[in-house]
């Protein structure tokens, strides 16, 4: 209900985009989760929000792990992109967070290339960090990984996607 409420507020405020990051959509222990059921519920939930607000862009911001949940159901760019394909709605896309890509052991520029090629890049978050699993440094963009930040920006230009930067 919270995400549906966010959509309602976004419409009332004249916003065009809702970014969904769930700190609690995951699990902490082995044998704790039915992965297929959790995946299906995530897909169903995004279909529900996309259908309820067809004029809003809805973005999933994946994060591989968090202090609140050790493992996220969609822990990588590839898994998050697969969610968008299974949701199969025009207004469903991704918000790529530079620091979350680093936490997932990914090259953020490669994530931009992949998501941009599928026309599902709706937003980016520009930050940096030391790649510690389960932590978020939230440092200034390019302060730790300047070459990766430059490549990230070059791929943003190359995929020629106009997206929202945070």
QUIDA-V254518 format. One record per residue. N is the residue number from 1. RES is the residue in one letter. SS is DSSP state (A for helix, B for strand, O for the rest). OMEGA is omega in whole degrees, -180 to 180 (* if undefined). BURIAL is b if it has 16 or more other C-alpha atoms within 10 Angstrom, else e. Layout:
BEGIN
n: (N;N)
res: (RES;RES)
ss: (SS;SS)
omega: (OMEGA;OMEGA)
burial: (BURIAL;BURIAL)
END
This chain:
BEGIN
n: (1;2;3;4;5;6;7;8;9;10;11;12;13;14;15;16;17;18;19;20;21;22;23;24;25;26;27;28;29;30;31;32;33;34;35;36;37;38;39;40;41;42;43;44;45;46;47;48;49;50;51;52;53;54;55;56;57;58;59;60;61;62;63;64;65;66;67;68;69;70;71;72;73;74;75;76;77;78;79;80;81;82;83;84;85;86;87;88;89;90;91;92;93;94;95;96;97;98;99;100;101;102;103;104;105;106;107;108;109;110;111;112;113;114;115;116;117;118;119;120;121;122;123;124;125;126;127;128;129;130;131;132;133;134;135;136;137;138;139;140;141;142;143;144;145;146;147;148;149;150;151;152;153;154;155;156;157;158;159;160;161;162;163;164;165;166)
res: (X;X;X;X;X;X;X;X;X;X;X;X;X;X;X;X;X;X;X;X;X;X;X;X;X;X;X;X;X;X;X;X;X;X;X;X;X;X;X;X;X;X;X;X;X;X;X;X;X;X;X;X;X;X;X;X;X;X;X;X;X;X;X;X;X;X;X;X;X;X;X;X;X;X;X;X;X;X;X;X;X;X;X;X;X;X;X;X;X;X;X;X;X;X;X;X;X;X;X;X;X;X;X;X;X;X;X;X;X;X;X;X;X;X;X;X;X;X;X;X;X;X;X;X;X;X;X;X;X;X;X;X;X;X;X;X;X;X;X;X;X;X;X;X;X;X;X;X;X;X;X;X;X;X;X;X;X;X;X;X;X;X;X;X;X;X)
ss: (O;A;A;A;A;A;A;A;A;A;A;A;A;O;O;O;B;B;B;B;O;O;O;O;O;B;B;O;O;O;O;O;O;O;A;A;A;A;A;A;A;A;A;A;A;A;A;A;A;A;A;A;O;O;O;O;B;B;B;B;O;O;O;O;O;O;O;O;O;O;B;B;O;O;O;O;A;A;A;A;A;A;A;A;A;A;A;O;O;O;O;B;B;B;B;B;B;A;A;A;A;A;A;O;O;O;O;A;A;A;A;A;A;A;A;A;A;O;O;O;B;B;B;B;B;O;O;B;O;O;O;O;O;O;O;O;O;O;B;O;O;O;O;O;O;A;A;A;A;A;A;A;A;A;A;A;A;A;O;O;O;O;O;B;B;O)
omega: (-177;180;175;176;177;177;178;179;179;178;-180;-178;180;178;-179;-168;173;177;-177;173;-177;178;-173;-178;-177;-176;-178;-171;171;179;-178;-168;168;-172;-179;179;179;178;-179;178;177;178;179;-177;178;174;-179;-178;178;180;-180;-176;-176;179;177;168;179;-178;170;172;-178;173;-173;-178;-179;178;-178;-178;-175;-178;179;-179;175;-168;-175;177;-179;179;179;178;176;175;-179;179;-180;175;173;176;-179;-175;179;179;-177;167;-180;178;-178;-179;179;175;178;179;-179;-179;-178;170;-177;179;178;176;177;-180;-178;-177;178;180;178;180;-180;178;-178;-178;173;173;-175;178;180;-179;-177;174;178;179;177;180;177;-178;179;-179;-179;-179;178;-176;-180;-177;-176;180;178;178;178;180;177;-180;178;179;173;178;-176;180;173;179;175;-178;-178;179;176;*)
burial: (e;e;b;b;e;b;b;e;e;b;b;e;e;e;e;e;b;b;b;b;e;b;b;e;b;b;b;e;e;e;e;e;e;e;e;e;e;b;b;e;e;b;b;e;b;b;b;e;b;b;e;e;b;e;e;b;b;b;b;b;b;b;b;b;b;b;e;e;b;b;b;b;b;b;b;b;b;e;e;b;b;e;b;b;b;e;b;e;b;b;b;b;b;b;b;b;b;b;b;b;b;b;b;b;e;b;b;b;b;e;b;b;b;b;b;b;e;e;e;b;b;b;b;b;b;b;b;b;b;e;b;e;b;e;e;b;e;e;e;e;b;b;e;e;e;e;e;b;b;e;b;b;e;e;b;b;e;e;b;e;b;e;e;e;e;e)
END
